[in-house]
Amino acid sequence: MEFPKIHFQKAHFLISAPDIRHLDKHLPPESGIEVAFAGRSNAGKSSALNRLTRQKGLARTSKTPGRTQLINVFEIEEGKRLIDLPGYGFAKVPLEMKLKWQKSLGEYLQNRESLKGLVVLMDIRHPFKELDQQLIYWAIDADIPVLALLTKADKLKSGARKATLLKMREEAKNFEGEVQVELFSSLKGFGVDVLEKKIADWYALEDQATLEEAIEAETEIEIEIETEDE
């Protein structure tokens, strides 16, 4: 069965929340489908979201890494959301704030029922740093598939890009989970089509599961009616 095309350009800001508890108050944790974006504060996360949605100012970009300190929610259509998680690692902020962000990320990844996919963005010149790996392990433990994007791929020449991609794909096997590694460049458009397809696939998988549950429930009702008639 084919599901409707996802119109990413229709994405619009919905709410911001400082942590998962505030998020749950506004959006029930089991409702809808969410795909989250996470990465170090200088990995180009906001630029990737803007490129995906064809909107220059949907996600704020700043020359000061770490500006995004909230969980920002964007809705593409009813029940389908993109989540912009706080940047981590590079920001020049107090240690207490960094630990708070880290805790918020962990809670969201491990406890948010509507989360169905995680996009981890890493500068191709500095991939799989310690915090990146921790984030991916959290996702794997929660049975969340991961798309790891090597951002700013235009900064390397073609040969170096391909070599880095192959090396990182080999390293990703160590996670022993569903981790797909791809090149990405917000500036040149590398990997945008792959990102679109992966997110659409995650949405479709959940749509399929919901449809199957509805059919199963309907079948059970029909069986009950037939039994009563007998």
C-alpha positions in Angstrom: 0.0 0.0 0.0 1.3 3.5 -0.9 1.0 6.3 1.6 0.6 10.0 0.7 3.8 12.0 -0.1 5.2 14.0 2.8 5.1 17.7 2.1 8.0 18.8 4.3 7.6 22.5 3.1 4.4 22.6 5.1 6.3 22.3 8.4 5.4 25.0 10.9 6.4 25.7 14.5 4.1 24.1 17.1 5.6 24.5 20.6 8.8 24.6 22.6 9.5 22.7 25.9 12.4 22.8 28.3 12.2 19.0 28.9 10.1 15.9 28.2 7.7 16.5 31.2 6.6 19.8 29.7 6.4 18.3 26.3 4.1 15.5 27.6 1.7 18.0 29.0 1.1 19.6 25.5 1.5 16.5 23.4 0.6 13.0 24.8 3.7 10.8 24.5 1.8 8.1 22.6 0.1 10.3 20.1 1.4 10.9 16.6 4.8 10.2 15.1 8.0 12.1 15.8 11.4 12.1 14.1 14.0 13.9 16.2 17.1 15.8 15.1 20.1 15.9 17.4 23.8 16.9 17.2 26.6 18.9 18.6 26.0 22.6 18.7 28.2 23.3 15.6 27.0 20.3 13.5 24.6 22.3 11.3 21.4 20.9 12.7 19.2 24.0 12.2 20.6 24.4 8.6 19.6 20.8 7.9 16.1 21.3 9.1 15.7 24.5 7.1 17.0 22.8 4.0 14.7 19.8 4.5 11.6 22.0 4.9 12.6 24.6 2.2 12.3 27.3 4.8 15.2 29.6 5.6 14.0 30.5 9.1 12.0 27.6 10.4 14.8 26.5 12.8 17.0 29.3 14.1 20.6 29.4 13.0 23.2 31.2 15.0 26.9 31.9 14.9 26.9 31.2 18.6 26.7 27.4 19.1 24.4 26.3 21.8 21.7 28.9 21.3 18.9 26.3 21.0 18.3 25.3 24.6 14.7 24.0 24.2 13.0 21.0 22.6 11.4 22.7 19.6 8.4 20.9 17.9 7.5 21.4 14.2 4.4 19.8 12.7 4.3 18.8 9.0 0.7 17.6 9.1 -1.6 16.4 11.8 0.2 13.7 13.8 3.6 14.0 12.0 6.2 16.0 13.7 9.9 17.0 13.5 11.7 17.5 16.8 14.7 19.9 17.1 16.6 18.7 20.2 19.0 21.0 22.1 22.5 21.1 20.7 25.2 19.6 22.9 29.0 19.4 23.5 30.5 22.6 22.0 28.5 25.4 23.6 30.3 27.7 26.0 27.7 27.4 28.8 28.0 26.5 32.5 28.6 22.8 33.2 25.2 22.7 35.1 23.4 23.7 31.9 25.3 21.1 29.8 24.3 18.3 32.3 20.7 19.5 32.2 20.6 19.3 28.4 22.3 15.9 28.5 19.6 14.6 31.0 16.8 16.1 28.8 18.1 14.3 25.7 18.4 11.0 27.5 14.9 11.2 28.9 13.4 12.1 25.6 15.1 9.3 23.7 14.4 6.6 26.2 10.8 7.6 27.3 9.1 9.3 24.4 6.7 6.7 22.9 5.9 8.7 19.8 9.6 8.9 18.8 10.1 6.6 15.7 13.4 7.7 14.3 16.5 9.8 15.2 18.7 11.8 12.9 22.1 12.5 14.4 24.1 15.2 12.6 27.9 15.2 12.8 30.5 17.4 11.1 32.2 15.1 8.6 35.6 16.3 9.8 34.8 15.3 13.4 32.4 12.3 13.4 31.4 10.0 16.1 32.7 12.0 19.1 31.9 10.6 22.6 28.6 12.4 23.0 27.5 11.4 19.5 28.1 7.8 20.4 26.3 8.1 23.7 23.3 9.5 21.9 23.3 6.7 19.4 23.6 4.0 22.1 20.6 5.6 24.0 18.6 5.3 20.8 19.6 1.7 20.1 18.7 0.8 23.7 15.3 2.3 23.1 15.0 0.4 19.8 15.0 3.6 17.8 16.5 3.5 14.3 19.2 6.1 13.6 20.2 8.0 10.4 23.7 9.5 11.0 24.4 12.4 8.7 28.0 13.5 8.0 27.2 17.2 7.6 29.3 19.9 5.8 30.3 17.2 3.3 31.1 20.0 0.8 34.1 20.9 3.0 36.0 17.8 1.7 37.0 16.9 -1.8 35.1 14.0 -3.5 37.7 11.4 -2.7 38.0 12.3 0.9 34.2 12.4 1.3 33.8 8.9 0.0 36.7 7.6 2.1 35.3 9.1 5.2 31.8 7.7 4.5 33.1 4.2 4.0 35.2 4.4 7.2 32.2 5.7 9.2 29.9 3.0 7.9 32.4 0.4 9.1 32.6 2.1 12.5 28.8 2.2 12.7 28.7 -1.6 12.8 30.1 -1.4 16.3 26.9 0.0 17.6 25.2 -3.3 16.7 21.9 -1.5 15.9 20.1 0.1 13.1 22.4 2.9 12.2 22.6 4.2 8.6 25.4 6.6 7.7 25.1 9.1 4.8 26.8 12.3 3.5 25.0 15.6 3.9 25.4 19.2 2.9 22.8 21.9 3.5 24.8 24.2 1.2 25.1 21.9 -1.8 22.1 19.7 -1.2 24.0 16.4 -0.7 21.9 13.8 1.0 18.6 15.8 1.2 16.8 13.2 -0.9 18.1 10.4 1.3 16.9 12.3 4.4 13.5 12.9 2.9 13.1 9.2 2.0 14.2 7.9 5.4 11.8 10.2 7.3 9.0 9.3 5.0 9.7 5.6 5.5 9.6 6.0 9.3 6.3 7.8 9.0 4.9 5.2 6.7 6.0 2.3 8.9 4.0 3.8 11.8 1.1 4.5 9.5 1.1 0.9 8.4 1.2 -0.3 12.0 -1.8 2.0 12.9 -3.7 0.7 9.9 -3.1 -2.9 10.8 -4.2 -2.3 14.3 -7.4 -0.7 13.1 -8.1 -3.6 10.7 -7.4 -6.1 13.5 -9.8 -4.3 15.8 -12.5 -4.1 13.1 -12.1 -7.9 12.4 -12.5 -8.7 16.1 -15.7 -6.6 16.2 -17.0 -8.5 13.2 -16.2 -11.9 14.8 -18.1 -10.8 18.0 -21.1 -9.8 15.9 -21.1 -13.1 14.0 -20.8 -15.0 17.3 -23.7 -13.1 18.8 -25.9 -13.8 15.7 -25.2 -17.5 16.0 
